[in-house]
């Protein structure tokens, strides 16, 4: 879900409580709100009593790994459990996991963590279809204010990124908020409720890339120190991750 760089940026370390200046490389958010016909970047509602959710996508087939990669060992159990712990450590989102119906992952893999367990029959249709079904289920059950998208195979995702992306949404009401790391923008990426109809219409294996491209000038980026979280897709990538992760634990 990488996006072009022409977007708004919140400086490193800024948060709603600190009230530091919000910079925008193209135009300020106020000017965007005066253009309703061009998909305004700011949502008129704030979270109120509605929650921000993080949706962890965990329905992939692990074809390049050759085995269910999210069940591979990690310091906090397996890769999926590690990702869940990282997201929960952000502290300001409710968390859901969506997995393939009849797949190798089971509710027991949450180990009693406060995580909503969702399944989808659409996983074989690609990442976009799983994302769409997950958003649809959360919208029907909980009417979230916004949903952050997280990949289950990114066990190094930063709790700080989860926290800062949520805070930026609460501060600005931006329709899309994304973490920008030292090397590139990457997950998590947050979508506010007005974009849920477009998210639930996604299909195929490209996720929300087209939606991000459509709104590229209006994405609010939050600077997060360090490199973007790496995907664990192949045995070689897992070997490098395991060497690094277990040497720190």
Secondary structure, DSSP 8 states (H G I E B T S, - for coil): ----S-SEEE-TT--TTTT---EESS--HHHHHT-GGG--SB-S---TT--EEEEEEE----TTTTS-GGGSEETTEEHHHHHHHHHHTT-SSEEEEEEETTSS--GGGGTT-SEEEEEES-GGG-HHHHHHHHHHHHHHHH--SEEEEEETT-TT--HHHHHHHHHHHHHH-BSEEEEE-SS-EEEEEEEEGGGHHHHTT--TTSTTHHHHHHTGGG-EEEE-SS-------SHHHHHHHHHHHHHH-
